[in-house]
Amino acid sequence: MKKVLSTIIAVLLVLALVACGAKEQSVTYRMETEQNGIAMVELMTFEAEGDKIVKITDKLEMDFSGFDDATVEQLKTAFDEMTAQGNSVDGASCESSFSGTTYTMTLTVDVESGAAAELGDMGLLQITGDAENGLSLKNTEEQLASNGYTQVS
């Protein structure tokens, strides 16, 4: 009986060590685009445990230098509203700033809270995946690469 109990405990300890040993990693992707006259640089950073993404930070810098003052104010108002929408989601925080001609918006998402799925439904986060079982880093990287993002770290 002691041998059986010792074997069961040993197996449980090994399983616990394997489960806790998921490699923590951080990966950043970058994409530069231009839409409707707005030059944009996006940096998406994923923090993952093994293949499971636990946190996303999406930083978007937009250059409004090609627009007159009235249009810049309209753009700022529209992006400020998006910032407020991002902040309305539990598990997400969104900050924005304007300096010179550059508007910066940074969205931070706790993926385990379910915020990524809700932000995706709102059109504020373009990451897709199985929110119930977590977002796969590998699948997300493949999706980003197919959309023109390049890995920077």
Salt bridges, closest charged atoms under 4 A:
GLU32 OE2 - ARG30 NH2 2.62
GLU61 OE2 - LYS59 NZ 3.59
GLU73 OE2 - LYS76 NZ 3.26
GLU112 OE2 - LYS52 NZ 3.78
GLU142 OE2 - LYS138 NZ 3.86
